[in-house]
Amino acid sequence: MRAKFKPGRMQKRQQDEGFTLLEVLVAVAILAALLYVVPRSLVIARSSVVQSHAWLEARLVAEEVLAEELTGANLHPGTFAGVTHGRRWRAVVLPSPIASGRGPKGEMLLEARLSVNVSPSRNLAVDRLLVGVAE
């Protein structure tokens, strides 16, 4: 038995082996586009995380200042400033226009506007109503 030689079959096998130059170039172009986009998105995500962390730290400083510095019978209208955990803060405390009366011990409703530095160009501002004494 002799194997029959079919020229069409041999030519087809040679054409199916490997990729064409066009296919390889398209694959390289897609890979290059992905390698361009992915690192940029990672850099943007990292900067967002850093900014978010800075805002969170500033918020925590604001809460700490409100809980420790701007409380108690010593709270009165005026301007206060300081540094907590490496972040500068400034508070302006004024009598509230909402309620002009005083309590039995001379307490009054005060408005506090607290500003905490997040970065050299950004500040976190927090407004709160507090109870203090009039001077």
VEXBA-35772 format. One line per 5 residues: number of its first residue (from 0); their letters; for each residue x, y, z of N, C-alpha, C. Coordinates in steps of 0.02 Angstrom, whole numbers. Last residue first. Layout:
N
NUM	a	X,Y,Z,X,Y,Z,X,Y,Z  ...
END
This chain:
135
134	eavgv	-901,4292,3902,-852,4332,3938,-876,4402,3946  -1004,4149,3922,-992,4215,3894,-940,4251,3935  -967,3976,3896,-985,4033,3939,-967,4098,3905  -1043,3853,3787,-987,3882,3825,-1012,3938,3869  -1079,3727,3677,-1105,3764,3734,-1044,3788,3775
129	llrdv	-1077,3732,3497,-1049,3712,3561,-1083,3752,3617  -1093,3676,3334,-1123,3716,3387,-1100,3688,3453  -970,3678,3203,-1005,3645,3257,-1038,3696,3302  -891,3646,3051,-934,3692,3089,-971,3653,3142  -735,3627,2979,-788,3593,3017,-826,3647,3056
124	alnrs	-633,3612,2839,-671,3657,2881,-728,3618,2914  -472,3580,2789,-535,3548,2806,-571,3595,2854  -380,3656,2657,-400,3653,2727,-465,3615,2734  -241,3663,2545,-308,3640,2562,-319,3637,2637  -109,3693,2517,-160,3732,2482,-232,3712,2501
119	psvnv	-29,3609,2596,-16,3682,2595,-71,3723,2562  -159,3505,2668,-99,3514,2628,-85,3589,2626  -241,3518,2777,-234,3452,2746,-170,3451,2705  -265,3607,2924,-226,3603,2862,-222,3530,2839  -427,3641,2982,-367,3599,2991,-331,3595,2924
114	slrae	-536,3746,3067,-501,3735,3003,-437,3697,3018  -693,3768,3137,-627,3740,3145,-598,3726,3076  -800,3871,3209,-778,3853,3141,-705,3833,3148  -929,3863,3322,-857,3854,3313,-845,3835,3241  -1046,3956,3408,-1030,3925,3344,-954,3921,3339
109	llmeg	-1131,3930,3563,-1076,3959,3524,-1068,3921,3458  -1249,3971,3682,-1236,3931,3623,-1183,3967,3581  -1198,3988,3853,-1228,4014,3791,-1209,3968,3733  -1211,3996,4031,-1193,3961,3969,-1229,3994,3909  -1239,4047,4154,-1206,4092,4107,-1186,4058,4042
104	kpgrg	-1313,3957,4221,-1243,3966,4243,-1204,4011,4195  -1436,3954,4154,-1433,3976,4224,-1362,3988,4249  -1398,4016,3986,-1424,3968,4034,-1416,3994,4105  -1450,4153,3882,-1400,4116,3920,-1435,4069,3968  -1498,4193,3708,-1505,4190,3781,-1450,4150,3814
99	saips	-1489,4184,3572,-1452,4239,3604,-1456,4236,3680  -1471,4067,3451,-1498,4077,3518,-1457,4130,3554  -1418,4095,3324,-1479,4054,3331,-1512,4067,3398  -1298,4156,3320,-1356,4199,3309,-1422,4160,3317  -1179,4113,3445,-1224,4090,3391,-1282,4138,3382
94	plvva	-1023,4190,3469,-1091,4178,3493,-1137,4160,3434  -882,4099,3401,-923,4159,3406,-990,4141,3437  -721,4045,3374,-782,4032,3413,-818,4098,3423  -616,3976,3263,-647,4040,3279,-713,4023,3312  -467,3884,3260,-539,3885,3274,-561,3956,3291
89	rwrrg	-348,3794,3171,-369,3861,3194,-444,3858,3204  -206,3687,3160,-277,3699,3162,-290,3769,3189  -82,3589,3081,-103,3653,3110,-179,3658,3107  -22,3430,3122,-67,3469,3079,-88,3532,3116  50,3352,3210,85,3381,3153,41,3421,3105
84	htvga	-41,3322,3312,-17,3268,3267,14,3296,3203  -86,3487,3315,-102,3421,3342,-82,3369,3291  -62,3652,3356,-39,3598,3313,-53,3533,3349  -172,3797,3359,-124,3750,3386,-102,3700,3333  -288,3923,3415,-247,3891,3364,-198,3844,3398
79	ftgph	-436,4022,3429,-390,3973,3458,-350,3942,3401  -525,4165,3465,-489,4128,3414,-437,4084,3449  -689,4178,3544,-621,4198,3530,-590,4156,3474  -800,4138,3677,-788,4165,3610,-716,4188,3603  -747,3993,3774,-776,4060,3768,-763,4085,3698
74	lnagt	-724,3860,3881,-738,3880,3812,-774,3947,3811  -713,3820,4010,-663,3868,3986,-676,3891,3915  -802,3718,4031,-820,3785,4055,-772,3839,4031  -793,3611,3883,-790,3629,3954,-808,3701,3968  -694,3618,3732,-747,3592,3775,-741,3621,3844
69	leeal	-589,3616,3632,-646,3662,3630,-705,3633,3670  -494,3514,3656,-475,3585,3662,-536,3631,3669  -562,3388,3644,-516,3403,3699,-504,3477,3710  -653,3382,3537,-666,3343,3598,-623,3365,3657  -598,3463,3439,-666,3478,3464,-679,3442,3530
64	veeav	-477,3396,3421,-477,3465,3445,-546,3483,3474  -525,3273,3372,-487,3275,3435,-487,3346,3463  -587,3312,3252,-626,3280,3305,-591,3283,3373  -473,3361,3185,-530,3405,3200,-572,3377,3256  -397,3244,3174,-371,3301,3212,-428,3348,3231
59	lrael	-482,3172,3090,-469,3147,3157,-440,3202,3202  -474,3253,2975,-539,3244,3009,-529,3219,3080  -339,3236,2943,-364,3302,2961,-431,3298,2997  -340,3098,2912,-299,3124,2968,-324,3192,2991  -425,3103,2799,-445,3066,2858,-405,3089,2919
54	wahsq	-347,3178,2711,-411,3204,2732,-435,3168,2795  -239,3087,2695,-227,3155,2723,-292,3185,2748  -304,2979,2636,-272,2970,2701,-260,3038,2734  -342,3036,2515,-393,3012,2560,-365,3004,2631  -215,3057,2458,-259,3114,2474,-313,3094,2524
49	vvssr	-174,2922,2445,-135,2968,2486,-177,3029,2506  -272,2874,2357,-266,2844,2424,-227,2891,2470  -245,2951,2245,-310,2956,2277,-308,2928,2348  -119,2904,2212,-125,2974,2234,-193,2985,2268  -154,2773,2175,-110,2784,2232,-116,2856,2257
44	aivls	-232,2795,2061,-262,2764,2119,-220,2776,2181  -134,2850,1977,-192,2890,1996,-225,2861,2058  -51,2738,1965,-24,2800,1993,-82,2845,2017  -138,2649,1901,-112,2633,1967,-84,2694,2002  -157,2712,1780,-215,2705,1824,-192,2687,1895
39	rpvvy	-28,2700,1728,-56,2766,1741,-115,2762,1789  -14,2559,1713,27,2596,1762,0,2665,1778  -120,2539,1611,-122,2508,1677,-77,2546,1727  -85,2606,1488,-143,2625,1528,-139,2600,1600  30,2545,1435,27,2617,1443,-27,2637,1492
34	llaal	0,2412,1427,57,2431,1468,61,2507,1479  -105,2420,1334,-118,2400,1403,-61,2420,1450  -33,2457,1220,-86,2501,1245,-102,2484,1318  50,2345,1205,80,2411,1217,28,2459,1246  -47,2247,1176,-5,2241,1236,26,2308,1254
29	iavav	-92,2294,1052,-138,2288,1109,-99,2285,1174  27,2284,977,-5,2349,986,-53,2348,1045  48,2146,980,98,2190,1011,68,2259,1023  -64,2104,906,-55,2081,976,-6,2126,1012  -36,2163,783,-96,2182,819,-90,2163,893
24	lvell	82,2093,749,84,2166,758,22,2191,797  32,1963,735,83,1977,786,85,2052,800  -54,1979,626,-80,1957,690,-31,1973,748  40,2016,527,-13,2062,546,-43,2043,614  114,1900,512,146,1960,537,94,2010,561
19	tfged	23,1757,570,45,1802,517,77,1864,550  81,1618,665,39,1677,657,66,1719,599  87,1436,639,109,1502,661,59,1557,647  21,1342,504,73,1344,555,92,1416,572  -65,1348,397,-93,1350,465,-41,1354,519
14	qqrkq	14,1333,282,-19,1397,293,-44,1402,365  52,1200,288,103,1251,293,73,1320,306  -71,1137,268,-36,1128,331,17,1182,339  -99,1170,135,-142,1195,187,-107,1190,255  0,1099,65,0,1172,63,-42,1202,119
9	mrgpk	-42,969,90,23,991,114,26,1068,115  -164,963,23,-161,952,95,-96,978,124  -132,980,-112,-174,1029,-78,-169,1024,-2  -58,862,-148,-25,927,-143,-67,980,-106  -53,709,-87,-103,759,-105,-72,828,-96
4	fkarm	0,550,-121,23,618,-109,-30,666,-133  -42,402,-42,-53,448,-98,-32,518,-77  57,268,6,21,328,25,16,375,-34  29,100,-44,68,159,-52,27,221,-34  41,-58,0,0,0,0,43,62,0
END
